[in-house]
Amino acid sequence: MAKAPRNYKKEYENYDGTEVVKKRRAIRNAARAKMMKAGKVHKGDGLDVDHAKALSKGGTNTPGNLRVKAASANRSYARNKDGSIKSNK
């Protein structure tokens, strides 16, 4: 049985295009830009900019809260249904 093709336009309208998601994406992009300017990450290097205290837990984009981690390590936290991190140890 063939699956129906994904409706990317609908996904964008219902999730990716919402103001909350756009704001969070802008914050993450700003953190990456700061670390790129500092020379700690580069495009295509497979590294993520991690927030020591997660943004969903009240963290900020201050340099003291930013660190570089491998993408696989940064994305392996247990998450709640809304995508926020359950615990950041």
LUMLO-30155 format. One line per 3 residues: number of its first residue (from 1); for each residue x, y negated, z negated of N, C-alpha, C. Coordinates in nm, 4 decimals. Layout:
NUM = X:Y:Z:X:Y:Z:X:Y:Z ~ ...
***
This chain:
1 = 0.0843:0.1171:0.0000:0.0000:0.0000:0.0000:0.0891:-0.1238:0.0000 ~ 0.0696:-0.2095:0.0970:0.1514:-0.3297:0.1098:0.1014:-0.4384:0.0151 ~ 0.1958:-0.5066:-0.0468:0.1600:-0.6158:-0.1360:0.1304:-0.7409:-0.0532
4 = 0.0413:-0.8214:-0.1021:0.0119:-0.9485:-0.0362:0.1325:-1.0408:-0.0533 ~ 0.1615:-1.1231:0.0459:0.2758:-1.2140:0.0328:0.2509:-1.3171:-0.0774 ~ 0.3596:-1.3602:-0.1414:0.3486:-1.4594:-0.2488:0.3016:-1.5918:-0.1929
7 = 0.2179:-1.6573:-0.2659:0.1695:-1.7890:-0.2283:0.2513:-1.8926:-0.3054 ~ 0.3646:-1.9293:-0.2487:0.4562:-2.0203:-0.3177:0.3948:-2.1585:-0.3383 ~ 0.3148:-2.2035:-0.2432:0.2511:-2.3349:-0.2562:0.1592:-2.3376:-0.3784
10 = 0.0829:-2.2307:-0.3972:-0.0070:-2.2233:-0.5123:0.0725:-2.2161:-0.6424 ~ 0.1828:-2.1386:-0.6428:0.2676:-2.1297:-0.7619:0.3211:-2.2674:-0.8003 ~ 0.3653:-2.3433:-0.6978:0.4184:-2.4764:-0.7252:0.3102:-2.5664:-0.7827
13 = 0.1919:-2.5630:-0.7230:0.0823:-2.6479:-0.7697:0.0411:-2.6133:-0.9123 ~ 0.0403:-2.4847:-0.9442:-0.0079:-2.4406:-1.0755:0.0985:-2.4414:-1.1842 ~ 0.2267:-2.4363:-1.1474:0.3299:-2.4291:-1.2507:0.4463:-2.5238:-1.2230
16 = 0.5245:-2.4957:-1.1203:0.6483:-2.5704:-1.0963:0.6268:-2.7190:-1.0719 ~ 0.5099:-2.7565:-1.0231:0.4827:-2.8959:-0.9928:0.4200:-2.9734:-1.1065 ~ 0.3977:-2.9089:-1.2204:0.3358:-2.9795:-1.3320:0.4364:-3.0759:-1.3958
19 = 0.3846:-3.1800:-1.4561:0.4707:-3.2837:-1.5136:0.5606:-3.2296:-1.6249 ~ 0.5091:-3.1377:-1.7058:0.5887:-3.0813:-1.8155:0.7099:-3.0068:-1.7592 ~ 0.6890:-2.9253:-1.6583:0.7974:-2.8465:-1.5999:0.8975:-2.9375:-1.5290
22 = 0.8487:-3.0394:-1.4602:0.9383:-3.1340:-1.3930:1.0277:-3.2059:-1.4945 ~ 0.9688:-3.2450:-1.6082:1.0452:-3.3150:-1.7114:1.1539:-3.2238:-1.7701 ~ 1.1180:-3.0985:-1.7999:1.2164:-3.0044:-1.8541:1.3294:-2.9780:-1.7549
25 = 1.2936:-2.9649:-1.6273:1.3944:-2.9414:-1.5239:1.4894:-3.0601:-1.5136 ~ 1.4358:-3.1828:-1.5231:1.5188:-3.3030:-1.5179:1.6171:-3.3069:-1.6350 ~ 1.5727:-3.2651:-1.7528:1.6594:-3.2625:-1.8706:1.7720:-3.1610:-1.8508
28 = 1.7380:-3.0415:-1.7996:1.8408:-2.9395:-1.7747:1.9399:-2.9864:-1.6682 ~ 1.8901:-3.0507:-1.5629:1.9782:-3.1003:-1.4575:2.0714:-3.2092:-1.5098 ~ 2.0211:-3.2947:-1.5989:2.1046:-3.3998:-1.6573:2.2162:-3.3388:-1.7421
31 = 2.1852:-3.2330:-1.8164:2.2875:-3.1666:-1.8987:2.3963:-3.1071:-1.8086 ~ 2.3564:-3.0430:-1.6999:2.4544:-2.9850:-1.6076:2.5403:-3.0943:-1.5448 ~ 2.4781:-3.2068:-1.5087:2.5528:-3.3180:-1.4489:2.6580:-3.3717:-1.5461
34 = 2.6232:-3.3806:-1.6742:2.7207:-3.4260:-1.7751:2.8405:-3.3324:-1.7822 ~ 2.8122:-3.2016:-1.7806:2.9211:-3.1038:-1.7904:3.0036:-3.1003:-1.6616 ~ 2.9409:-3.1236:-1.5475:3.0154:-3.1299:-1.4212:3.1082:-3.2508:-1.4221
37 = 3.0592:-3.3636:-1.4708:3.1402:-3.4845:-1.4779:3.2598:-3.4638:-1.5705 ~ 3.2389:-3.3848:-1.6755:3.3480:-3.3555:-1.7694:3.4431:-3.2488:-1.7132 ~ 3.4069:-3.1875:-1.5999:3.4934:-3.0874:-1.5372:3.4825:-2.9488:-1.5982
40 = 3.3786:-2.9239:-1.6754:3.3655:-2.7949:-1.7423:3.2907:-2.6915:-1.6597 ~ 3.2083:-2.7353:-1.5645:3.1375:-2.6444:-1.4742:3.1480:-2.6981:-1.3326 ~ 3.1310:-2.6090:-1.2368:3.1358:-2.6456:-1.0960:3.0243:-2.5730:-1.0226
43 = 2.9842:-2.6267:-0.9103:2.8787:-2.5664:-0.8313:2.9188:-2.4247:-0.7890 ~ 2.8300:-2.3296:-0.8121:2.8537:-2.1923:-0.7698:2.9472:-2.1122:-0.8580 ~ 2.9786:-2.1587:-0.9778:3.0733:-2.0884:-1.0640:3.0097:-1.9776:-1.1485
46 = 2.8760:-1.9634:-1.1438:2.8085:-1.8584:-1.2197:2.7962:-1.8881:-1.3677 ~ 2.8189:-2.0126:-1.4046:2.8088:-2.0517:-1.5447:2.6845:-2.1369:-1.5673 ~ 2.6305:-2.1297:-1.6871:2.5162:-2.2107:-1.7269:2.5584:-2.3068:-1.8359
49 = 2.4900:-2.4193:-1.8415:2.5077:-2.5117:-1.9519:2.4025:-2.4739:-2.0556 ~ 2.4477:-2.4382:-2.1727:2.3606:-2.3925:-2.2806:2.3500:-2.5023:-2.3844 ~ 2.2363:-2.5097:-2.4467:2.2164:-2.6018:-2.5586:2.2315:-2.5213:-2.6874
52 = 2.3267:-2.5592:-2.7714:2.3490:-2.4866:-2.8973:2.2200:-2.4812:-2.9780 ~ 2.1511:-2.5932:-2.9898:2.0166:-2.5961:-3.0476:1.9224:-2.6141:-2.9293 ~ 1.8403:-2.5162:-2.9036:1.7542:-2.5152:-2.7857:1.6663:-2.6398:-2.7779
55 = 1.6411:-2.6849:-2.6561:1.5548:-2.8002:-2.6363:1.4165:-2.7741:-2.6942 ~ 1.3683:-2.6497:-2.6825:1.2361:-2.6150:-2.7346:1.2321:-2.6169:-2.8871 ~ 1.3494:-2.6171:-2.9506:1.3574:-2.6224:-3.0968:1.4021:-2.7597:-3.1467
58 = 1.3987:-2.8599:-3.0581:1.4331:-2.9957:-3.0986:1.5747:-3.0375:-3.0657 ~ 1.6465:-2.9591:-2.9869:1.7829:-2.9940:-2.9467:1.7844:-3.1085:-2.8469 ~ 1.9019:-3.1647:-2.8256:1.9172:-3.2784:-2.7350:2.0257:-3.2501:-2.6320
61 = 2.0477:-3.3466:-2.5440:2.1520:-3.3363:-2.4429:2.2820:-3.4036:-2.4862 ~ 2.3003:-3.4254:-2.6146:2.4245:-3.4874:-2.6607:2.5405:-3.3907:-2.6360 ~ 2.6588:-3.4429:-2.6084:2.7730:-3.3548:-2.5781:2.8003:-3.2504:-2.6859
64 = 2.7755:-3.2814:-2.8116:2.7986:-3.1859:-2.9196:2.7029:-3.0678:-2.9179 ~ 2.5920:-3.0809:-2.8468:2.4933:-2.9741:-2.8408:2.5061:-2.8911:-2.7124 ~ 2.5944:-2.9311:-2.6222:2.6102:-2.8607:-2.4952:2.7324:-2.7703:-2.4980
67 = 2.7184:-2.6536:-2.4371:2.8304:-2.5604:-2.4257:2.8133:-2.4816:-2.2959 ~ 2.9209:-2.4220:-2.2490:2.9190:-2.3450:-2.1247:2.9175:-2.1965:-2.1585 ~ 2.8270:-2.1232:-2.0944:2.8169:-1.9785:-2.1141:2.7973:-1.9116:-1.9794
70 = 2.8298:-1.7841:-1.9738:2.7997:-1.7064:-1.8542:2.6487:-1.7017:-1.8367 ~ 2.6023:-1.7051:-1.7140:2.4586:-1.7070:-1.6876:2.3891:-1.5877:-1.7519 ~ 2.4494:-1.4703:-1.7436:2.3863:-1.3505:-1.7996:2.3714:-1.3603:-1.9512
73 = 2.4668:-1.4215:-2.0185:2.4595:-1.4363:-2.1635:2.3586:-1.5441:-2.2031 ~ 2.3522:-1.6499:-2.1248:2.2621:-1.7605:-2.1572:2.1157:-1.7235:-2.1360 ~ 2.0878:-1.6359:-2.0432:1.9492:-1.6031:-2.0093:1.8987:-1.4775:-2.0775
76 = 1.9740:-1.4262:-2.1739:1.9373:-1.2993:-2.2365:1.8663:-1.3147:-2.3708 ~ 1.8324:-1.4361:-2.4111:1.7628:-1.4561:-2.5375:1.6205:-1.4014:-2.5300 ~ 1.5720:-1.3503:-2.6408:1.4321:-1.3093:-2.6489:1.3468:-1.4355:-2.6409
79 = 1.2384:-1.4270:-2.5661:1.1557:-1.5456:-2.5432:1.0103:-1.5228:-2.5830 ~ 0.9445:-1.6323:-2.6197:0.8010:-1.6316:-2.6474:0.7260:-1.6337:-2.5153 ~ 0.5935:-1.6174:-2.5195:0.5134:-1.6182:-2.3984:0.5227:-1.7488:-2.3228
82 = 0.5458:-1.8606:-2.3923:0.5553:-1.9907:-2.3246:0.6953:-2.0181:-2.2705 ~ 0.7874:-1.9221:-2.2868:0.9228:-1.9360:-2.2347:1.0222:-1.9917:-2.3337 ~ 0.9776:-2.0382:-2.4490:1.0688:-2.0903:-2.5489:1.1437:-1.9740:-2.6173
85 = 1.2575:-2.0052:-2.6726:1.3432:-1.9043:-2.7340:1.2887:-1.8670:-2.8713 ~ 1.2826:-1.7351:-2.8994:1.2357:-1.6893:-3.0304:1.3347:-1.7256:-3.1396 ~ 1.4604:-1.6937:-3.1169:1.5644:-1.7303:-3.2130:1.6915:-1.7547:-3.1367
88 = 1.7726:-1.8452:-3.1832:1.8981:-1.8817:-3.1164:2.0106:-1.8637:-3.2156 ~ 2.0640:-1.7403:-3.2224:2.1692:-1.7097:-3.3195:2.3040:-1.7180:-3.2566
***
